[in-house]
Amino acid sequence: MQAHHYALARAALSLALLGLPSAIPSRSVQAQDSVGIGEIPGFYAAGRCQVAPFPDELPALDSVLDSATLAASLQAIGVQKRLVLALRFGAFQSGPRVRVIEKKVPSQVADQALHAVESTLRSVPPDRRWAFRLRIEPGQPNVVTLERSQVCGGLPGPRQLTYRTFAVPANELAQVKRDAQEAAARRERVRFRALVDSEGRVLDVQVTASSGDVEADRTMAEALRKRGFTAATLDGNPIAAWIELKGDK
């Protein structure tokens, strides 16, 4: 009978421990150098897409490009279906300033329109954070408008779980279950922000809502840092950003 109780205790303990984070040596979770990586402003929920909250206001079309010259070029090219391009300026100009993100026209027409847009862009101060979309709709002339970009928050990689199975006296099983439940409750309460670069590397982790246990916060934050992420995207292009997570997900 005693052996039966010990077998039940081992099985219950294994299930209770599935969600417990691995023990990790104490060290700082601050980024060594998160300056100058060009992260986009704001905070983004992991795995969710939203309209970009920047810039504060969309500029007038003619402050971005020569709209009259572009209209004539588009008419000559023969853009007869929708075309959407991503524009980046100033601090966001780490990649191409113009990129096609949606097209209903042939590739050759899209390429010609892209070059037409590039040739009509105006100069923008290098410290300005401008990123938005240029939508071209068919018409006589074509309808050209600016609209906000889309940001999708990155996702953390899988958690590294440690499975341990060992004998526990039946009279201690209730306490083991309570400990596991308390650990699960702490993971539900804690909130993090992680600065993730365009390659998915975690540069910094901040605890924005404590679980109630400072040491558990530190351990979970360090485990999150080690997991790595898929990078956030700006109009489908990887970019550095602050990602918000609820609990130890």
Secondary structure, DSSP 8 states (H G I E B T S, - for coil): -HHHHHHHHHHHHHHHGGG-B--------S-S--TTS---SSEEETT-EEE---SSS---HHHHB-HHHHHHHHHHHT--S-EEEEEEEETTTTS-SEEEEEESS-HHHHHHHHHHHHHHB----TT-EEEEEEEEE-SSS-EEEEEE-EEE---B----B--------GGGHHHHHHHHHHHHHHHHH-EEEEEE-TTS-EEEEEEEE--S-HHHHHHHHHHHHHH-B--EEETTEEE-EEEEEES--
